[in-house]
Amino acid sequence: MNQSELDQAVARATGESVRTIARMGFVPLTPIPIEREPLVAHWDESDAERPGLFSERQPDPTSR
């Protein structure tokens, strides 16, 4: 069953439009769940790889 056929079958069963079902993101079930690696951002590594806008402490103009 392809994605279009699945969307149509769910739409028929629920009474929703195929467009609404397609936006909901139904997917075929698999016998063994697919475990995906979590999406993780390593902000410290990312920040270390690019020059910072404020890499040095700027004097406070109001502290005169």
C-alpha positions as CSV (number, residue, x, y, z in Angstrom):
1,M,0.0,0.0,0.0
2,N,1.5,3.3,-1.0
3,Q,0.9,6.6,0.8
4,S,-1.9,7.8,-1.4
5,E,-3.8,4.5,-1.0
6,L,-3.3,4.8,2.8
7,D,-4.6,8.3,2.9
8,Q,-7.6,7.4,0.8
9,A,-8.4,4.4,3.1
10,V,-8.2,6.5,6.3
11,A,-10.3,9.2,4.7
12,R,-13.0,6.8,3.8
13,A,-12.9,5.2,7.3
14,T,-13.0,8.6,9.1
15,G,-15.1,10.7,6.8
16,E,-12.4,13.3,6.6
17,S,-11.1,14.7,3.3
18,V,-8.0,13.0,1.8
19,R,-6.2,16.4,2.1
20,T,-6.9,16.6,5.8
21,I,-5.6,13.0,6.3
22,A,-2.5,13.7,4.2
23,R,-1.7,16.7,6.4
24,M,-2.0,14.5,9.6
25,G,0.9,12.3,8.4
26,F,-0.5,8.8,8.7
27,V,2.1,6.1,8.0
28,P,1.9,2.3,7.6
29,L,2.5,0.3,10.7
30,T,5.5,-2.0,10.6
31,P,5.9,-5.3,12.5
32,I,9.0,-4.0,14.2
33,P,9.0,-0.3,15.3
34,I,11.6,1.8,13.7
35,E,13.6,3.5,16.4
36,R,15.2,6.7,15.2
37,E,18.1,8.5,16.8
38,P,16.9,11.6,18.6
39,L,17.7,14.9,17.0
40,V,20.1,16.6,19.3
41,A,21.9,19.9,19.0
42,H,25.3,20.2,20.6
43,W,25.2,24.0,21.2
44,D,28.6,24.2,22.9
45,E,30.3,22.5,19.9
46,S,28.3,24.6,17.5
47,D,29.3,27.8,19.3
48,A,32.9,26.8,19.5
49,E,33.1,26.3,15.7
50,R,32.0,29.8,14.8
51,P,33.3,33.2,15.8
52,G,31.2,34.9,18.4
53,L,29.7,38.4,18.0
54,F,30.7,39.2,21.6
55,S,33.8,37.1,22.0
56,E,35.4,39.8,24.2
57,R,33.6,41.6,27.0
58,Q,32.6,45.0,25.8
59,P,32.7,48.0,28.2
60,D,29.4,49.2,29.5
61,P,28.8,52.7,28.0
62,T,26.6,53.7,30.9
63,S,29.3,53.0,33.6
64,R,31.2,56.2,33.2
